[in-house]
Amino acid sequence: MTIDVYNEDCIEGCARRVDDESVDLIVNDPPFGIGEAGFDAAHYKRNADRVLDGYVEAPAEYGPWCRAWLAQCRRILKRDGTMYVISGWTRLPEILDGLRATGFVTLNHCIWKYNFGVFATTKFITSHYHVLRVARADARKPLFNTHCRFGPQERTPDGARSMLNADLEDVFAINRDYAPGQTKNANKLPDELVAKLIAYSSAPGDLVCDMFLGNFTTARVARRMNRRVVGFEINPAAFAHHAAALEAVEPEPEREVVVRVPENRGKRLFPEDVDAVLKEYKRMMDEPGARKKDVVERLGERFGRGKFSVVNILRKIHD
């Protein structure tokens, strides 16, 4: 899989090096424009000796700068491609305005909830980032791999929830990576978060772009997942440290996800079938902590029916 990474400003570099409508997926974690270069290492719970120098702040004119790099993203993204932009709340309005101004539409506005926040005593502690899933306004059905990580039959270890439904919720509860002793930028996206975005919105062999490589998390995870990589990092120290290790990343085999079709899908429902489902529904709903959504899933598995078939049967309770 090709790797094309450049120690350049992303706006100028992208304009020269990346062809129109050539990229399948873009994952961007741009500088937040809140003076983060001046934060001490303790702000991010890092050992100062392990934090790379040379972090480049976003320009003071944050809105116009966002529109400039977003315009390049719009140019290189395929019509069926997807882009994710990760942002804090402070500069979110400029990001959203820039997306609208450069021809993007928002498909999902997700939240990444992480495991600790910056200590505060005069306000609530911020412990989340915004994850915007967007596409071109003239998009042709952007790719979304519903069953890329879990099949509909997979459940949590306690059997209480569908793993797929939990993974598809738009709040991602993902811990930050804990990597003591490793040299890195002040802030780093967890591999698990980036892997999730890449899995749902691209396929093996696709070209993944990151305009702000930083710790090279997107590049490293994409290469591990058998994707091609193109990206830019303006900080020479970060580029030299991380680019050298990228070639050593070996692609890994994908996890095989089994999707079972309900065995009775499309088959006629007889009155006795309906009665059996309703009887089991009432029994399950009497269980402690029962939730209708989870019970519907379990009924589908029990009787070999799809979700909507079960829901239609349950409507008879109210008829």
Buried (B, 14 or more C-beta within 10 A) or exposed (E): BEBBBBBBBBBBBBBEEBEEEBBBBBBBBBBBBBEBEEBEEEEBEBEEEEBBEEBBBBEEEBBEBBBBBBBBBBBBBBEBBBBBBBBBEEBBEBBBBBBBBBBBEEBEEBEBEBEEEEEEEEEEEEEBBBBBBBBBEEBEEBBEEBEBBBBBBBBEEEEEBBBBBBBEEEEBEBEBBEEEEEBBBBBBBBBEBBBBBBBBBBBEEBBBBBBBBBBBBBBBBBBBBBBBBBBBBBBEBBBEBBBEEBEEBEEEEEEEBEEEEBEBEEEEBEEEBBEBBBEBBEEBEEEEEBEEEBBBBBBBBBBBBBBEBBBEBBEEEEE
